[in-house]
Amino acid sequence: MRLRFIGIDPDTGKNGSPTAWVDLETADILIQSYTADEETRAQCVENPAPGHDAKGIPDHETVVRIPARLVPVLREACDAAERAQL
């Protein structure tokens, strides 16, 4: 796996550092961000996406909260993934 660092939350301080990378071999976008709290997770379970199991979030998945200020970084990550043209 070859990762390309894309960017980090511009307001990063000592409480975390939401970050984005692109896997140059698969064009997947990798995100490091805040783990959603239990109230947010519960709301996601109460409003499942079509086709999702109503039992909840699978053990191998999680809900990640991405701060709005990271949107420009995610746009850049999406552009980099598209340019990978895999």
Protein Blocks (a to p, Z undefined) as FASTA:
>chain_A
ZZddfbdcfkbcfkoccdddddfklopacdddddddfklmmmmmmmccehiafkbccfkb
ccddddfklmmmmmmmmmmmmmnoZZ
